[in-house]
Amino acid sequence: MWIIIFIVALLFVLGGALLLLRSAKTPKIPKQLKPQAYDDDDDDGGW
């Protein structure tokens, strides 16, 4: 009985990991988002 519960739990863990891996490979960035130019002149001391 315990082996069946263990196998079902293992399947859920592997399925969740594969689902997260699959969704992480396809970033959903909006089309209207444009990269901003890097400006190094606005350094106000900081560190």
Contact map, one row per residue, 1 for C-alpha under 8 A:
11111000000000000000000000000000000000000000000
11111100000000000000000000000000000000000000000
11111110000000000000000000000000000000000000000
11111111000000000000000000000000000000000000000
11111111100000000000000000000000000000000000000
01111111110000000000000000000000000000000000000
00111111111000000000000000000000000000000000000
00011111111100000000000000000000000000000000000
00001111111110000000000000000000000000000000000
00000111111111000000000000000000000000000000000
00000011111111100000000000000000000000000000000
00000001111111110000000000000000000000000000000
00000000111111111000000000000000000000000000000
00000000011111111100000000000000000000000000000
00000000001111111110000000000000000000000000000
00000000000111111111000000000000000000000000000
00000000000011111111100000000000000000000000000
00000000000001111111110000000000000000000000000
00000000000000111111111000000000000000000000000
00000000000000011111111100000000000000000000000
00000000000000001111111110000000000000000000000
00000000000000000111111111000000000000000000000
00000000000000000011111111100000000000000000000
00000000000000000001111111100000000000000000000
00000000000000000000111111100000000000000000000
00000000000000000000011111110000000000000000000
00000000000000000000001111111000000000000000000
00000000000000000000000001111100000000000000000
00000000000000000000000000111110100000000000000
00000000000000000000000000011111100000000000000
00000000000000000000000000001111110000000000000
00000000000000000000000000000111110000000000000
00000000000000000000000000001111111000000000000
00000000000000000000000000000011111100000000000
00000000000000000000000000000000111110000000000
00000000000000000000000000000000011111000000000
00000000000000000000000000000000001111100000000
00000000000000000000000000000000000111110000000
00000000000000000000000000000000000011111100000
00000000000000000000000000000000000001111110000
00000000000000000000000000000000000000111110000
00000000000000000000000000000000000000111111000
00000000000000000000000000000000000000011111110
00000000000000000000000000000000000000000111110
00000000000000000000000000000000000000000011111
00000000000000000000000000000000000000000011111
00000000000000000000000000000000000000000000111
